[in-house]
């Protein structure tokens, strides 16, 4: 999208955050082995906070980023992404095959959220 909109002064960038501490995070991290595995794969050693994402958005929307377009800013403490396929999912009453779908959903959460800025 960035090349198509650059002529109009529109910058297109994306954010790819790690797990961010929010209302649902305690549910996600309720299994100690899951939480330990997740944090062991984040060299900075912590989850993201909403302020981490807000600061990145502020940067991308500012004049300081006037030459940045067509990029994905990864905000993940250098998370090693294979975590999605290696952490065992909780045993549930999901129908057969649903855990594969759940893994796909988890993986899609690691995808970028678009940020478009009109300059």
C-alpha positions in Angstrom: 0.0 0.0 0.0 2.8 2.4 0.8 3.9 2.8 -2.9 0.4 3.4 -4.0 -0.3 6.1 -1.5 3.1 7.8 -1.2 2.3 10.3 -4.0 -0.6 11.6 -2.0 1.5 12.2 1.1 0.0 9.2 2.9 2.5 7.0 4.9 1.5 3.4 5.5 3.2 1.6 8.3 2.3 -1.3 10.6 2.9 -2.4 14.1 3.7 -6.0 15.1 3.5 -6.1 18.9 4.2 -9.0 21.3 1.8 -10.1 23.9 0.5 -6.9 25.6 -0.6 -6.9 29.2 -4.4 -6.3 29.0 -7.6 -7.6 30.5 -7.3 -11.0 28.9 -3.6 -11.5 29.6 -4.1 -13.1 33.1 -6.2 -15.8 31.4 -3.6 -16.4 28.7 -0.8 -16.6 31.3 -2.8 -18.7 33.9 -0.8 -21.8 33.1 2.6 -21.4 34.8 4.5 -23.5 32.1 3.0 -21.4 29.3 3.9 -18.1 31.0 7.4 -19.3 31.8 8.0 -20.5 28.2 6.7 -17.2 26.8 8.8 -15.0 29.0 11.9 -17.2 28.4 11.6 -16.4 24.7 11.5 -12.6 25.2 15.1 -11.5 25.9 13.9 -8.2 27.5 12.1 -10.5 30.0 8.7 -8.8 30.1 5.4 -8.5 28.3 4.5 -5.4 26.4 2.5 -2.7 28.1 -0.1 -0.6 26.3 2.2 2.4 26.7 4.9 0.6 24.6 2.5 0.4 21.7 1.2 4.0 22.2 4.7 5.4 22.1 5.4 3.6 18.9 2.2 4.9 17.3 3.1 8.4 18.5 6.5 8.1 16.8 5.0 6.9 13.5 2.4 9.7 13.5 5.0 12.3 14.3 7.1 14.4 11.9 10.1 12.5 13.2 8.9 9.6 11.0 8.2 11.7 7.9 10.4 9.5 5.8 9.2 6.2 7.2 6.7 4.4 5.1 6.1 0.8 4.0 7.6 -0.7 7.2 6.5 -2.9 10.0 7.7 -1.9 13.4 8.1 -5.0 15.6 7.6 -4.2 19.2 8.3 -7.5 20.9 11.3 -7.4 23.1 12.9 -9.7 20.4 10.4 -12.4 20.9 11.4 -15.6 19.2 8.2 -16.2 17.2 8.3 -20.1 17.0 6.7 -19.9 20.5 3.2 -20.2 18.9 3.9 -23.7 17.6 5.9 -25.0 20.6 3.7 -24.2 23.6 1.1 -26.9 24.4 -2.4 -25.5 24.4 -4.6 -26.1 27.4 -6.7 -29.2 27.4 -10.2 -28.1 26.6 -13.5 -29.5 25.3 -12.9 -28.0 21.9 -14.0 -30.2 19.0 -11.4 -32.1 17.1 -9.2 -29.9 14.9 -10.2 -26.7 16.9 -6.7 -26.5 18.5 -5.2 -26.1 15.1 -7.6 -23.2 14.4 -6.7 -21.8 17.8 -3.0 -21.9 16.9 -3.8 -20.1 13.6 -5.7 -17.4 15.6 -2.8 -17.0 18.0 -0.4 -16.7 15.1 -2.6 -14.1 13.4 -2.5 -12.1 16.6 1.3 -11.7 15.9 0.5 -10.1 12.6 0.7 -6.4 12.1 -2.0 -3.9 12.9 -2.0 -1.2 10.2 -1.4 2.4 11.0 -2.1 4.9 8.2 -1.1 8.5 8.6 -2.3 11.4 6.4 0.5 13.9 6.1 
